[in-house]
Amino acid sequence: MKSKDIGKRFEDKAVNLLIDKGYQILDRNFHSRYGEIDIVAKDKDTVVFVEVRYRKKQQFGTAQESISFKKMEKIYKTALSYLSQKGLGNTGVRFDVVAFNGEEVEHIQNAFEVV
């Protein structure tokens, strides 16, 4: 299975997990000149930008540990672009991670903040 297909499979699983938790999915694979956000969702009054990560094995760290500061900055800049394009400037925002380590899944709310 190609890595792109694996990524889509786990993004689909993450979407289902979020829907089961009552989130509304607003967008998937949103692109800007800064990068991409896997999932944009709404949790009550908060817009949630979700990074999905998968690691088959943890010999080089967990899925959530694979998100570099540079990646967080790209997500943040892309989130600002999304909010601007959609006219959502006065909305609460959160950055979550759905991490798949093998078949284990963890949804980490407020996984990071970029200052």
Long-range contacts (C-beta under 8 A, 24 or more apart in sequence): 6-54, 7-52, 7-54, 10-52, 10-54, 10-100, 11-38, 11-39, 11-52, 13-100, 13-105, 14-38, 14-39, 14-50, 14-52, 14-98, 14-100, 14-105, 15-39, 17-98, 17-105, 17-107, 18-50, 18-98, 18-107, 21-107, 23-48, 27-82, 30-78, 30-82, 31-78, 32-77, 32-78, 32-81, 32-82, 33-81, 34-74, 34-77, 34-78, 34-81, 35-71, 35-74, 35-75, 35-77, 35-78, 36-78, 37-75, 37-78, 37-79, 37-82, 39-98, 40-82, 43-94, 45-91, 45-92, 46-91, 46-92, 46-93, 46-94, 47-83, 47-88, 47-91, 47-92, 47-93, 47-94, 48-93, 48-94, 48-95, 48-96, 49-75, 49-78, 49-79, 49-82, 49-93, 49-94, 49-95, 49-96, 50-95, 50-96, 50-97, 50-98, 51-75, 51-95, 51-96, 51-97, 51-98, 51-111, 52-97, 52-98, 52-100, 53-97, 53-98, 53-99, 53-100, 54-99, 54-100, 55-99, 55-100, 55-101, 55-102, 56-102, 57-102, 58-101, 58-102, 62-99, 62-101, 63-97, 63-99, 63-100, 63-101, 64-97, 64-99, 64-106, 64-108, 64-111, 67-97, 67-111, 67-112, 72-112, 72-114, 73-114, 75-114, 76-114
